[in-house]
Each structure stands twice: as C-alpha cells, then as structure tokens.
Amino acid sequence: MKVLAVSEFKAEDDRSVDQNALLSEAGRVLDDLHKRGILKTIYLRKDHPGTVMVMECGTVEDAHQYMSKLPGIANGSTEYYLIPLGSELPPQAFLGARMATH
C-alpha cells in the first residue's frame, strides 16, 4: 500500500542538540528505507518546514514504525501524519465527467 507521510519540523531553540548528528542519522534511516524499497520519494515542503514522503508499506502501522525510527520523530522535534492511498486513477478516468459539465 502506498502511504504519504507528511512531516512538520517544530521550532527548536535547544542549542544542546547536535543538528548535524540528527541530520546524519535521519539520512542513514532514509537511505536504509530507500534501499529496502520502502521510501519511494521525498519532497521538501514549501508551506512549512518539513517533508512529504511517498512510502510503499504493508500497513499503516508499518509506516508508523518506519517513521518512529527518524530521530526528529523519536525526540519530539518533528510531528507527522499519514495518509493511506487507495487505487491510482489515470487522469483519463475523469474525461467523461469534464465533458458532461460543458
């Protein structure tokens, strides 16, 4: 099943956190998910600091487990929600509906 994982980074004032270490660990987790065929694509958000990831998972619970491995999720500096996707529809599926309204 395809799942969108939408994350938002919280504002952090904690200077004791090593941001480079967090970024490096996140990179390792994301690289592992990509190599395993779970993480398909990742986009940076333009509306808020965060990401949108497309994952291929067995279940939504699997997606929650994968997300919990990211250091920002684990330490509470990143929030996320999941959107499970249904069947893909080709754009042509809507052609008849568009023509009926004109």
DSSP file (Angstrom, degrees, kcal/mol; ACC not computed):
  #  RESIDUE AA STRUCTURE BP1 BP2  ACC     N-H-->O    O-->H-N    N-H-->O    O-->H-N    TCO  KAPPA ALPHA  PHI   PSI    X-CA   Y-CA   Z-CA
    1    1 A M              0   0    0      0, 0.0    56,-3.2     0, 0.0     2,-0.4   0.000 360.0 360.0 360.0 140.3    0.0    0.0    0.0
    2    2 A K  E     -A   56   0A   0     83,-0.4    83,-2.9    54,-0.2     2,-0.4  -0.701 360.0-173.9 -86.5 138.6    1.2    3.5   -0.8
    3    3 A V  E     -AB  55  84A   0     52,-2.6    52,-2.9    -2,-0.4     2,-0.5  -0.999  18.5-143.9-134.7 133.1    1.3    5.9    2.1
    4    4 A L  E     -AB  54  83A   0     79,-2.7    79,-2.6    -2,-0.4     2,-0.6  -0.848  13.5-160.9 -91.6 131.3    2.0    9.6    2.2
    5    5 A A  E     -AB  53  82A   0     48,-2.6    48,-2.5    -2,-0.5     2,-0.6  -0.958   6.1-167.2-113.5 113.4    3.9   10.7    5.3
    6    6 A V  E     -AB  52  81A   0     75,-2.7    75,-2.0    -2,-0.6     2,-0.3  -0.893  10.1-175.6-105.5 120.1    3.6   14.4    5.9
    7    7 A S  E     - B   0  80A   0     44,-3.0    44,-0.4    -2,-0.6     2,-0.4  -0.828  14.4-164.3-117.4 155.6    6.0   15.9    8.5
    8    8 A E  E     - B   0  79A   0     71,-2.7    71,-2.5    -2,-0.3     2,-0.3  -0.984  18.6-135.1-138.1 126.4    6.5   19.3   10.0
    9    9 A F  E     - B   0  78A   0     40,-2.7    69,-0.2    -2,-0.4     2,-0.2  -0.633  20.9-135.1 -80.0 133.0    9.6   20.4   11.9
   10   10 A K        -     0   0    0     67,-2.9     2,-0.2    -2,-0.3    -1,-0.0  -0.546  31.6 -93.9 -82.5 153.1    8.9   22.2   15.2
   11   11 A A        -     0   0    0     -2,-0.2     2,-0.5     2,-0.0    -1,-0.1  -0.504  44.8-156.8 -66.0 130.7   10.9   25.3   16.0
   12   12 A E        +     0   0    0     -2,-0.2    -1,-0.0     1,-0.1    65,-0.0  -0.953  29.7 168.0-117.8 126.4   13.8   24.4   18.1
   13   13 A D        +     0   0    0     -2,-0.5     2,-1.1     3,-0.0    -1,-0.1   0.344  47.0 115.3-108.8   1.8   15.7   26.7   20.5
   14   14 A D    >   -     0   0    0      1,-0.2     3,-1.2     2,-0.1    -2,-0.0  -0.611  40.3-178.2 -78.8 101.3   17.6   23.9   22.2
   15   15 A R  T 3  S+     0   0    0     -2,-1.1    -1,-0.2     1,-0.2     4,-0.1   0.579  73.5  74.4 -77.0  -9.2   21.2   24.6   21.3
   16   16 A S  T 3  S+     0   0    0      2,-0.1     2,-0.4    -3,-0.0    -1,-0.2   0.641  76.6  93.7 -78.2 -12.3   22.4   21.5   23.1
   17   17 A V  S <  S-     0   0    0     -3,-1.2     2,-1.2     1,-0.1     3,-0.1  -0.678  79.2-132.7 -82.8 128.9   21.0   19.3   20.3
   18   18 A D     >  -     0   0    0     -2,-0.4     4,-2.1     1,-0.2     3,-0.2  -0.696  21.2-171.4 -82.5  97.8   23.6   18.5   17.7
   19   19 A Q  H  > S+     0   0    0     -2,-1.2     4,-2.7     1,-0.2     5,-0.2   0.847  83.2  55.5 -61.1 -36.5   21.7   19.3   14.5
   20   20 A N  H  > S+     0   0    0      1,-0.2     4,-2.4     2,-0.2    -1,-0.2   0.901 107.8  48.6 -64.2 -40.1   24.4   17.8   12.3
   21   21 A A  H  > S+     0   0    0     -3,-0.2     4,-2.5     2,-0.2    -2,-0.2   0.905 112.2  49.0 -65.5 -41.4   24.2   14.5   14.2
   22   22 A L  H  X S+     0   0    0     -4,-2.1     4,-2.6     2,-0.2    -2,-0.2   0.922 112.7  47.5 -62.9 -44.3   20.4   14.5   13.8
   23   23 A L  H  X S+     0   0    0     -4,-2.7     4,-2.2     2,-0.2    -2,-0.2   0.894 112.0  50.1 -64.4 -40.4   20.6   15.2   10.1
   24   24 A S  H  X S+     0   0    0     -4,-2.4     4,-1.9     2,-0.2    -2,-0.2   0.919 112.3  46.7 -64.1 -44.7   23.2   12.5    9.6
   25   25 A E  H  X S+     0   0    0     -4,-2.5     4,-2.3     2,-0.2    -2,-0.2   0.907 110.8  52.1 -65.5 -41.6   21.1    9.9   11.5
   26   26 A A  H  X S+     0   0    0     -4,-2.6     4,-2.9     1,-0.2     5,-0.2   0.912 108.1  52.8 -60.1 -41.5   18.0   10.9    9.5
   27   27 A G  H  X S+     0   0    0     -4,-2.2     4,-2.5     1,-0.2    -1,-0.2   0.894 108.4  49.9 -60.1 -41.2   20.0   10.4    6.3
   28   28 A R  H  X S+     0   0    0     -4,-1.9     4,-2.2     2,-0.2    -1,-0.2   0.921 112.8  46.3 -63.8 -43.9   21.0    6.9    7.4
   29   29 A V  H  X S+     0   0    0     -4,-2.3     4,-2.4     2,-0.2    -2,-0.2   0.939 114.9  46.3 -64.6 -46.7   17.4    6.0    8.2
   30   30 A L  H  X S+     0   0    0     -4,-2.9     4,-2.3     1,-0.2    -2,-0.2   0.890 111.7  51.5 -64.5 -39.4   16.1    7.4    5.0
   31   31 A D  H  X S+     0   0    0     -4,-2.5     4,-2.7    -5,-0.2    -1,-0.2   0.910 110.3  49.5 -62.9 -42.2   18.8    5.7    2.9
   32   32 A D  H  X S+     0   0    0     -4,-2.2     4,-1.8     2,-0.2    -2,-0.2   0.925 111.3  48.5 -62.8 -44.8   18.0    2.4    4.6
   33   33 A L  H  <>S+     0   0    0     -4,-2.4     5,-2.4     1,-0.2     6,-1.3   0.882 113.1  48.9 -63.5 -37.1   14.3    2.8    3.8
   34   34 A H  H ><5S+     0   0    0     -4,-2.3     3,-1.6     4,-0.2    -2,-0.2   0.934 109.9  50.0 -67.8 -45.7   15.1    3.7    0.2
   35   35 A K  H 3<5S+     0   0    0     -4,-2.7    -1,-0.2     1,-0.3    -2,-0.2   0.822 109.1  53.3 -62.2 -30.8   17.4    0.7   -0.3
   36   36 A R  T 3<5S-     0   0    0     -4,-1.8    -1,-0.3    -5,-0.2    -2,-0.2   0.458 117.5-113.8 -84.0  -1.0   14.7   -1.6    1.1
   37   37 A G  T < 5S+     0   0    0     -3,-1.6    -3,-0.2     2,-0.2    -2,-0.1   0.617  90.4 107.4  81.5  12.4   12.2   -0.2   -1.4
   38   38 A I      < +     0   0    0     -5,-2.4    18,-2.9    -6,-0.2     2,-0.7   0.905  67.7  58.2 -88.4 -48.4   10.0    1.4    1.3
   39   39 A L  E     +C   55   0A   0     -6,-1.3    16,-0.2    16,-0.2    -2,-0.2  -0.760  59.3 171.0 -86.7 114.5   10.8    5.0    0.7
   40   40 A K  E     -     0   0A   0     14,-3.0     2,-0.3    -2,-0.7    -1,-0.2   0.907  62.7 -11.4 -90.1 -49.6    9.9    5.9   -2.9
   41   41 A T  E     -C   54   0A   0     13,-1.2    13,-2.6     2,-0.0     2,-0.4  -0.980  54.0-156.3-149.2 158.4   10.3    9.7   -3.0
   42   42 A I  E     -C   53   0A   0     -2,-0.3     2,-0.4    11,-0.2    11,-0.2  -0.998   9.8-169.2-139.8 136.7   10.7   12.5   -0.6
   43   43 A Y  E     -C   52   0A   0      9,-2.7     9,-2.2    -2,-0.4     2,-0.4  -0.953  22.2-126.7-124.5 142.1    9.9   16.2   -1.1
   44   44 A L  E     -C   51   0A   0     -2,-0.4     7,-0.3     7,-0.2     2,-0.2  -0.722  34.0-121.8 -80.7 138.2   10.7   19.3    0.9
   45   45 A R        -     0   0    0      5,-2.3     5,-0.3    -2,-0.4    -1,-0.0  -0.537  17.9-163.9 -79.8 147.7    7.6   21.3    1.8
   46   46 A K  S    S+     0   0    0     -2,-0.2    -1,-0.1     3,-0.1     5,-0.0   0.584  87.0  55.9-102.0 -16.5    7.3   24.9    0.7
   47   47 A D  S    S+     0   0    0      1,-0.3    -1,-0.1     3,-0.0    -2,-0.0   0.816 123.4   0.8 -86.1 -31.4    4.4   25.8    3.0
   48   48 A H  S    S-     0   0    0      2,-0.1     2,-0.4     0, 0.0    -1,-0.3  -0.969  90.3 -84.5-148.1 155.7    6.1   24.8    6.3
   49   49 A P  S    S+     0   0    0      0, 0.0   -40,-2.7     0, 0.0     2,-0.3  -0.549  90.7  72.6 -64.1 121.8    9.5   23.3    7.2
   50   50 A G  S    S-     0   0    0     -2,-0.4    -5,-2.3    -5,-0.3     2,-0.3  -0.978  70.1 -95.3 161.6-168.0    9.1   19.6    6.8
   51   51 A T  E     - C   0  44A   0    -44,-0.4   -44,-3.0    -2,-0.3     2,-0.4  -0.892   7.6-143.2-137.1 164.0    8.8   16.8    4.2
   52   52 A V  E     -AC   6  43A   0     -9,-2.2    -9,-2.7    -2,-0.3     2,-0.4  -0.991  26.1-169.6-127.4 123.5    6.3   14.7    2.3
   53   53 A M  E     -AC   5  42A   0    -48,-2.5   -48,-2.6    -2,-0.4     2,-0.6  -0.910  17.3-147.4-116.3 141.3    7.4   11.2    1.7
   54   54 A V  E     -AC   4  41A   0    -13,-2.6   -14,-3.0    -2,-0.4   -13,-1.2  -0.941  28.0-178.5-103.6 119.8    5.8    8.5   -0.5
   55   55 A M  E     -AC   3  39A   0    -52,-2.9   -52,-2.6    -2,-0.6     2,-0.6  -0.885  28.0-142.3-120.7 150.8    6.3    5.1    1.0
   56   56 A E  E     +A    2   0A   0    -18,-2.9     2,-0.3    -2,-0.3   -54,-0.2  -0.951  40.1 163.0-109.9 109.7    5.3    1.6    0.0
   57   57 A C        -     0   0    0    -56,-3.2     3,-0.1    -2,-0.6     4,-0.0  -0.830  49.0-129.2-128.2 160.6    4.3   -0.3    3.1
   58   58 A G  S    S-     0   0    0     -2,-0.3     2,-0.3     1,-0.2    -1,-0.1   0.916  92.7  -5.3 -71.7 -44.8    2.4   -3.4    4.1
   59   59 A T  S  > S-     0   0    0      1,-0.1     4,-1.5   -58,-0.1    -1,-0.2  -0.900  70.7-106.2-142.6 168.4    0.1   -1.5    6.5
   60   60 A V  H  > S+     0   0    0     -2,-0.3     4,-2.2     1,-0.2     5,-0.2   0.866 120.8  58.4 -65.1 -36.3   -0.3    2.0    8.0
   61   61 A E  H  > S+     0   0    0      1,-0.2     4,-2.2     2,-0.2    -1,-0.2   0.889 102.1  54.0 -61.6 -38.1    1.1    0.6   11.3
   62   62 A D  H  > S+     0   0    0      1,-0.2     4,-2.4     2,-0.2    -1,-0.2   0.923 106.9  51.8 -59.1 -43.1    4.3   -0.4    9.4
   63   63 A A  H  X S+     0   0    0     -4,-1.5     4,-2.5     1,-0.2    -2,-0.2   0.900 107.4  52.1 -61.3 -41.3    4.5    3.2    8.2
   64   64 A H  H  X S+     0   0    0     -4,-2.2     4,-2.1     1,-0.2    -1,-0.2   0.916 109.8  49.9 -60.3 -42.3    4.2    4.5   11.8
   65   65 A Q  H  X S+     0   0    0     -4,-2.2     4,-0.6     2,-0.2    -2,-0.2   0.910 110.7  48.7 -64.4 -42.0    7.1    2.1   12.8
   66   66 A Y  H >< S+     0   0    0     -4,-2.4     3,-1.1     1,-0.2     4,-0.3   0.922 112.3  48.8 -63.0 -43.2    9.3    3.4    9.9
   67   67 A M  H >< S+     0   0    0     -4,-2.5     3,-1.8     1,-0.2     6,-0.3   0.861 101.8  62.9 -65.0 -35.6    8.6    7.0   10.9
   68   68 A S  H 3< S+     0   0    0     -4,-2.1    -1,-0.2     1,-0.3    -2,-0.2   0.681  93.2  65.3 -65.7 -15.9    9.4    6.4   14.5
   69   69 A K  T << S+     0   0    0     -3,-1.1    -1,-0.3    -4,-0.6    -2,-0.2   0.640  78.4  99.0 -80.0 -14.6   12.9    5.5   13.6
   70   70 A L  S X> S-     0   0    0     -3,-1.8     4,-2.5    -4,-0.3     3,-0.6  -0.567  78.0-133.1 -74.0 134.8   13.6    9.0   12.4
   71   71 A P  H 3> S+     0   0    0      0, 0.0     4,-2.4     0, 0.0     6,-0.3   0.837 103.3  55.6 -62.2 -34.1   15.5   11.0   15.1
   72   72 A G  H 34>S+     0   0    0      2,-0.2     6,-1.7     1,-0.2     5,-1.2   0.863 111.5  44.5 -65.9 -34.6   13.2   14.0   14.8
   73   73 A I  H X45S+     0   0    0     -3,-0.6     3,-0.8    -6,-0.3    -1,-0.2   0.930 113.3  50.9 -70.4 -46.9   10.2   11.9   15.5
   74   74 A A  H 3<5S+     0   0    0     -4,-2.5    -2,-0.2     1,-0.2    -1,-0.2   0.859 115.4  41.1 -61.4 -37.4   11.9   10.0   18.3
   75   75 A N  T 3<5S-     0   0    0     -4,-2.4    -1,-0.2    -5,-0.2    -2,-0.2   0.468 112.7-115.3 -94.0   0.3   13.0   13.2   20.1
   76   76 A G  T < 5S+     0   0    0     -3,-0.8    -3,-0.2    -4,-0.5    -4,-0.1   0.536  84.7 114.9  85.0   6.4    9.7   15.0   19.5
   77   77 A S  S   <S+     0   0    0     -5,-1.2   -67,-2.9    -6,-0.3     2,-0.4   0.512  73.6  51.7 -87.6  -3.0   11.1   17.8   17.3
   78   78 A T  E     -B    9   0A   0     -6,-1.7     2,-0.3   -69,-0.2   -69,-0.2  -0.999  66.2-162.1-134.7 133.6    9.1   16.6   14.3
   79   79 A E  E     +B    8   0A   0    -71,-2.5   -71,-2.7    -2,-0.4     2,-0.3  -0.799  17.1 174.7-106.7 154.9    5.4   15.9   14.0
   80   80 A Y  E     -B    7   0A   0     -2,-0.3     2,-0.3   -73,-0.2   -73,-0.2  -0.985  18.5-161.6-152.4 161.9    3.8   13.8   11.2
   81   81 A Y  E     -B    6   0A   0    -75,-2.0   -75,-2.7    -2,-0.3     2,-0.4  -0.973  18.8-131.6-141.9 159.2    0.6   12.3   10.0
   82   82 A L  E     -B    5   0A   0     -2,-0.3   -77,-0.2   -77,-0.2   -22,-0.0  -0.852   9.1-164.2-114.1 145.0    0.0    9.5    7.5
   83   83 A I  E     -B    4   0A   0    -79,-2.6   -79,-2.7    -2,-0.4     2,-0.3  -0.933  15.1-148.9-125.9 105.9   -2.4    9.4    4.5
   84   84 A P  E     -B    3   0A   0      0, 0.0     2,-0.3     0, 0.0   -81,-0.2  -0.571  18.5-141.8 -72.9 136.7   -3.0    5.9    3.2
   85   85 A L        -     0   0    0    -83,-2.9   -83,-0.4    -2,-0.3     3,-0.1  -0.763   9.7-153.4-103.2 146.0   -3.7    6.0   -0.6
   86   86 A G        -     0   0    0     -2,-0.3   -84,-0.2     1,-0.3    -1,-0.1   0.084  53.1 -28.7 -91.4-152.1   -6.2    3.9   -2.5
   87   87 A S        -     0   0    0      1,-0.1     2,-0.3    -2,-0.0    -1,-0.3  -0.340  66.5-114.2 -66.4 141.7   -6.1    2.8   -6.1
   88   88 A E        -     0   0    0     -3,-0.1    -1,-0.1    -2,-0.1    -3,-0.0  -0.584  28.7-154.1 -75.4 136.8   -4.4    5.1   -8.6
   89   89 A L        -     0   0    0     -2,-0.3     5,-0.0     2,-0.0    -1,-0.0  -0.948  13.2-127.6-113.9 132.0   -6.7    6.6  -11.1
   90   90 A P    >   -     0   0    0      0, 0.0     3,-2.2     0, 0.0     4,-0.3  -0.488  25.0-117.1 -72.4 148.4   -5.5    7.7  -14.5
   91   91 A P  G >  S+     0   0    0      0, 0.0     3,-1.7     0, 0.0     4,-0.2   0.814 113.0  67.7 -55.2 -29.9   -6.4   11.3  -15.5
   92   92 A Q  G >  S+     0   0    0      1,-0.3     3,-1.5     2,-0.2     4,-0.5   0.710  80.9  77.4 -64.0 -19.1   -8.5    9.9  -18.4
   93   93 A A  G <  S+     0   0    0     -3,-2.2    -1,-0.3     1,-0.3     4,-0.3   0.748  97.0  46.3 -62.3 -22.0  -10.9    8.5  -15.8
   94   94 A F  G <> S+     0   0    0     -3,-1.7     4,-2.1    -4,-0.3    -1,-0.3   0.411  83.9  95.7-100.6   0.7  -12.3   12.0  -15.3
   95   95 A L  H <> S+     0   0    0     -3,-1.5     4,-2.2     1,-0.2     5,-0.2   0.916  84.5  49.1 -59.7 -46.4  -12.6   12.9  -19.0
   96   96 A G  H  > S+     0   0    0     -4,-0.5     4,-1.8     1,-0.2    -1,-0.2   0.887 110.3  51.4 -62.2 -39.8  -16.2   11.9  -19.3
   97   97 A A  H  > S+     0   0    0     -4,-0.3     4,-1.0     1,-0.2    -1,-0.2   0.883 110.5  48.8 -66.2 -38.0  -17.1   13.9  -16.1
   98   98 A R  H  < S+     0   0    0     -4,-2.1     3,-0.4     1,-0.2     4,-0.4   0.902 112.2  47.8 -67.3 -40.9  -15.4   17.0  -17.5
   99   99 A M  H >< S+     0   0    0     -4,-2.2     3,-0.8     1,-0.2    -1,-0.2   0.830 106.1  58.5 -71.4 -30.9  -17.1   16.8  -20.9
  100  100 A A  H 3< S+     0   0    0     -4,-1.8    -1,-0.2     1,-0.2    -2,-0.2   0.778 103.4  53.0 -69.2 -26.2  -20.6   16.2  -19.3
  101  101 A T  T 3<        0   0    0     -4,-1.0    -1,-0.2    -3,-0.4    -2,-0.2   0.550 360.0 360.0 -88.0  -6.1  -20.3   19.6  -17.4
  102  102 A H    <         0   0    0     -3,-0.8    -1,-0.2    -4,-0.4    -2,-0.2   0.424 360.0 360.0-103.8 360.0  -19.6   21.6  -20.6
